[in-house]
Amino acid sequence: MTTTLMSYQAVTRNITQSLARTAAQPAVAANTAYFEKNIAKVKTLDDFMKDDRLYRYAVDAFGLGEMAYAKAFMRKVLEGGVSDPNSFANKLSDKRYREFAAAFDFAAEQTETSYFQANIAKVKTVTAFTSESASRMFDYAIEAFGLESIVDTPKEKAALTEALHVGSKTPLRFDDPAIDTRFRAFLEAFDFAGKGLKTTADRAMMQQTVDRHNSVVRADQTKVTVEKFTRQQMELDAGASNESVRLALYFQRKAPDITDPFQIMADPALLKVVQTALGLPKEVGAIDLDQQAEIYKKRIDFADFKDPVKLQAFISRFTALADAQNGSSVAASAVSILVGPPTAAGVSMDVLFSIQNLRLGGL
């Protein structure tokens, strides 16, 4: 009989190949192709929310598929972004919401774009453009052209400033063809050497910068979301015959970011793994929240989850105890704890919602 640990190791032994096989599945490939094609068209949060297939791919990628129906709630998560410590997403104990809001931070994106559009025409010279007082606009432009890597140091920024003074005739070149091409486009857009004071008044060229910035943001969102969606699907497939394998894979991915017990208590899957590994009865989920938190604080050093060896030991313990609980059968229910009702993990719906309304670290 194949144990949970053996099945888990079969997936993780070569995680790259496992993910590649998942990505190649027809249904996964089709959904990913749709997302990649249509996320590029998104300009606003409204655009994102109204395309249900696009939206659902994203929420599934961040492990929030069970909340896809709650669009008003999810809109509130996204509207506040993550810049404000008191935003809705930041107040929720479950970090999945913060990760989702950070990846699709339309509020921050629109704020920066509006600032650039409202102020860039006031910048008339290279010196003004690269000065500290204009850093917000300069950084926006650099990001739009994907040139962050060439202005990492004061010396590099000085070299770029000199290139802007000289314009297209600058001798500055880059070995990487892609970077050099983007650099040439940047010099064309901000052609102070050729256009002088009229450079930033060129609305068409400044709009191209905004469009480039939007494309860069969407490309970043695509990369992160597709990777997460593929991983989620791989875990789902792994759990088709043994739910504990899926839980182990999920825990491996999420555990290094756990810093307090409320994160565990707010996530039914994490809670199931921890309760099983610690030999705790599911009835623990019915006691006072602070008392639950103390139990986990006393029995877990969260720093251990950042150590691959110690994390693996914890997962091995979970898989062994999970198999013991399941007796001779390693086949799990088709209803996964990751998407099923929270009560399956030993915590009531009322308790879950109470935890979700906690700030990280407690009340």
N, C-alpha and C positions, 0 to 999 in steps of 0.2 A: 504494500500500500504506500502510495506517495504521501509523505507528510506535508504539512503546511510549510515548514521550513524549506524542504526540498523544492517545492513549487515556487516559493518566493525566491530562492537562490537561482532557479532556472531562468527567472525573468531578469534578475539583477546582475547575473554573471556577466552579461554583455548587454547593458542597458541601451546602448546605441542601436544595436541590431533589433532589440525588442521594440523600440520606438519606431524604427524604420518600417518594420513589418506592420505595425499599427497604422502608421501614416499612409501606407499603400493600400489599405482596405478600401474598397470602392465607396462605401458610405462615408467614411472619414475623409477620403480624398475629395469627394464631391462637396461636402460641407465646408471643407477648408478652402477649396477653390472659390466657392461663393463668397466666403468671408473676405478672402484676399482681394477679390475683384470689387466688392462693394464697400468695404471700409474706406477705400480711397475716395469715395464720393461723399463721405460724411463731413459736414461742415459744423454742425451744431449737435447739441444733446438731443434736440427734437428729431433730427435726422436719424440719429442712432436708435432712439427708442421706437420710432415708427416702423422700422424694418425689423419685423419680429424674428425672422430667420437669423439675421445678423446679430441682433440683441441676444437671442437664446444661445447662439454659439459662444458668445462672450461670457455670459453668466455660467454656462456649463464649464467653460475653460477655467474659471476661477472657483469651481466647486460650489456654485450657488444655484445650480439648476432647480433645486427644490423651491427657490424663491422667485423663479422667473415669472410666475403668475402675479406676484405682488409688485406690479409696475410702479405704483405710487410710492411704495416704500423704497424700491430700487432707484427711482428718480431722485428721491430725497438724499439717498446715499451719494449719488453722483453730483447733484447740484452743489453740495457744500464743499466738494473736493477734499483735499487733505492739508492744504496750506495753513488753515486755521485749526489750532489745537482743539477748539471747541466745536468743530464741524460734526455733523451727524455721524459720518463714517468713523471719525476719530473717537467718538464717545462709545461706540459699540465694542464690546469685549472681544468679539470674534474678528480676528485680523483679516479674514477673507474679504470683508467689506472694505476695509482700508486699502488692501491690495487692489481690489477692483476699482475703487475710486481713484487711486493713484495712477493706475494704467489708463483710465479714461477720464482724466481731469479736464473736462471741457471748460470748466469755470476758469481755471488758471490759464489755459490756452487762449481763451477769448480775451482775458484781461491783458495778457502780454501782447496779443495782436492789436488790440485796440490802442494800447499805449504806443506801440511802434507806429501805427498809422497816424495817430494824433500828433506825434512829436518829431518824427524823422525829418520832416521838411525844415525844421528849425536848425538842423545841423548843416552847416555850410562848408566846413573845412575838414581835412583829414585829422588835424589836431583836435578839433571838437569831437569828431566821430570816435576817436580812440581814447579820449579822455575819460577819467573816472566818472565824471558827471554824466556821461552818455553811455555808461557801461551796459545799462539795461537794453538799449537799442543795439549797441554793438554786439552784445551776446546773442540777441535775437537773430541778427543777420548772420553771425558766425554759425549758429545752429542751423539756420535755414540752408546754408551751403555745405553743411557737414564738415566744418573745418575746426572743430574743437581741438583736435589733436595737434594742430600746428600753432596754437596760442596758449599752450600749457604753462609757459614760463614768461617772465618779463622780457627776456632776450628774444624769444620767439615773437612776442607781440610787437616788439620794437622792429623786428625784421619785416613783419607784415605792414606795420605803419609806413616804413620806408618804401615798401612796394606800392602802397596806395599813393604815395607822393609821386612816384615815377610813372605809375600806370602800366599799361600793357607792355611797355618796353623794359620792364623790370627784369634783371638777370636771375631773380629768384625762381628756382625750379624745384620740383619734388620728384623723387624717384618713383613714387607710387603714381601710376598714370591716372587713376581715379581721383586722387587728391589733387593732382595738378590740374585736371580738367575742371574740377569744382573751384579751384583757386582762380583759374582764368575767368570763369563765369562771375565770380565774386568781384574781380577787378573791373569787369565790364559793367556790372550793376552799380558799383560805387566808383565811377570813373571821375574822381575829383581832378585828376591830371588833365583829362580831356574836356570835361563839362564845367569844371570850376564850381561856382556857387549854385549853379542850376542842377547839380547832380541829384540831390535828394528831392528836388521838386518834380522829377520825372515820375509821374504817377504810375505809368504803365510798368516801369522798371521796379518801383517799390512794391507794386501789386505782385509782380513776379516773385519778389522776395517773400511776401506773405504766402503765396501759393507753394513756394518751395518749403517754407517752414511747415505748412500744413502737411505736405507730402512726407517730410521727415518724421513728424509726429505719428502719422498713420503707419509709416513703415515700422517704427519702433513698436507701436501697438500690435501690429500684425505679427511681428516676430515673437513677442512675448506671449500673445494670446494663442497662436498656433502651437507653440511649444507646450503650453499648459493644457490645451484641449487634447493634444495627442497623448500627453501623459495621463490625463484623466481617463481617456478611452482605453489606454493600455491597462490601467488599473481595473477598469470596469470589466474588460475581457478576462483579466486574470482572476477576477472574483466570480466569474460565471459558474464555475464548478466548486469553488471554495471561497467563500466570503472572507475568511480570515486572511487569505493571501492578499486580497485587495486592501484590507485594513492595514496589513503590515507594510505594504507599498506606500499607502497614504501616510502612515505614521513616519516612515523613513523620510518622506518628502517634507513633512510639516514640522516634525519635532525640533530640528535645530533652531527654529524661530520661537519656540515656546519659552516664555520668560516668567509666567505666573500661572497659578492654578485656574484662574478664571477663563483663560484661553482654552484649557482642557474641558472645563465644565460647559463652555458654550458650544463646543463642537462634539456632536454625538459620536463621530467616528473616533476621534482622539480619546474621548471618554471611555469608549468600549475597550480600546487597546489598553489604556492605563488601568482600568478596573480589573481587567482580566490578568494583566501582568502582575498586579499587586495582590491578586486574590481577593478583591473586595466584592461583596455582594452588590447587586444593582440597587438594592434598597438604600444604599448610601445616598443615592440621588434625591431621596425624599427628606433628608435632614436639612437643617439651617445652612444657608449658603456659606457663611463664614466658617462654620464648623467643617463643612466639606473642604473648603480651601485649606484649612489647617491640616487636615488629614494628608492632602497631597503635598503640602509644603514640608511636612515632617518626613515623608517617605520618598521624596524625589529631590535630587539635586539637579535643577534644570540645566545647569552648566554641562552636565554629563551628556546631554543630548547633542552638544556641539562636537563631542569627541566620537568619531566614527566607530571606534572599537567598543566604547561603552554603549553607544546607541544600538549597535548590532547585538550586543549582549541582552539589552532590554527587549529588542524585537524577538530574539531567539526564545527568551523566556515567555513572551506573549504567545508565540506560535506553539510552543510545547504545551502550555496550559490550555490554549484554545482547542488543540487536538484532544487533550484529556477530557475537556468538557463535552466535546462532540462524540466521544466514545470511539467506536470503530468506523464511524462514517466521517469522511472529510468533506462531503458535499454539504454546502450551506444553502439556506433559503434563497429563493430568487429575489426576495425583497431585501435589498442591501441596506445596511445601517447607514451608508453614506447618503442615501436618498430617501430612506424610510422615515417613519415617525420617530422623533427623538426619544419616546418612551422605550424604544428597543435598546437604548444604551443605558437605561437605568436612571433617566432624569425626566421629570414630567414636563409637559409643554409650558405650564405656568412658570416653573423654575427656569426653563430655557429662556423664556422671554424676559424674566427678571435679570438673568445674567447678561443678556444682550444689551440691556439698558445700563449696565455698569460701565464706569470708566475703567480703563486698564489698571489693574492693581487693586481694584475694589471700589467701594462706594466713595 
